[in-house]
Amino acid sequence: TDDEVDLFITGHSHQAYIAKIDGRLVTQAGWEGNFITDIDLLISPETKDVVEVRAKNLAVTRDVPKDPAVSQLLEKYANLVGPLANKVIGAVTADITKNYTESGEFPLGDLIADAQLSATSSNEGAVVAFMNPGGIRTNILFNEITGDEKPGEVTYQEAFDVQPFDNSMMVMNLTGEQIDAILEEQFDNPSQGQNRILQVSRGFTYAWCESAPTGSKVEVSSIKIDGVPIDPEGTYRVAANFFLAEGGDGFVTFQEGVDRICGITDLEALVNYLEENSPVSPSPMGRISLADGASCGLSAPMATA
């Protein structure tokens, strides 16, 4: 970063800190309004340069009275958005959650990936959809009821709470080798010993080996689309949200995708899917599995991440 930058006010990682890096102040105020960063800049009136930077994080208390003007503003917009937010768009037969299985798959991830495949398969030709787990923000609960909503019904607000980013869907061509590389990028991500397991749509299955070294964890022979092993040299239409398509969360191989088409948003895809397929039940899982320890390492990866 240019030396002219004197202060970095950062976000995204949900940490609270005041730190100096290479002699310059870096701040972050936690998350959900738990802190406010109080920053002072001392600026020379002659040179206009920043002479000194001071900052501290102040804890935000919850014991102050509500501001009447702000409360009035919130009430105004809550009334305006209410008809859309409370509109019932579908139903579920049980909780559909982010509760991970041992392999990293979870029911809500399956539902969202299925919705994205449904939105991109007919016109854009997608055969698989990938969803980043960090973009799935909350559960869909059977007994989460607001207003006149009945048990099991899902409102637009609930769908929005699950996927609030409104990312556009992207469909692109990737080779089988590139798909394998993307799966390998799930491991030691975002740091060593951690995994970001992408959620995948129905018909896409594979196995991975926990004890195998990073870059060789995916059982290549197990990667299948509708039961057919992928061809390393073959080309497949793949759907992902814009964040993933641009290499977000360390999945840089998505950037190699070609013949890209932009579609509806991920939220629209979920809403449409619930409208067309309700009531929706939790999926039986099994799209992602752990390879048996005895079989780990029998086949080499197509590509390493």
Salt bridges, closest charged atoms under 4 A:
GLU52 OE1 - ARG54 NH1 3.21
ASP110 OD2 - ARG287 NE 3.51
ASP114 OD2 - ARG202 NH2 3.30
ASP114 OD2 - ARG287 NH2 2.85
GLU246 OE2 - ARG260 NH1 3.63
ASP249 OD1 - ARG196 NH2 3.59
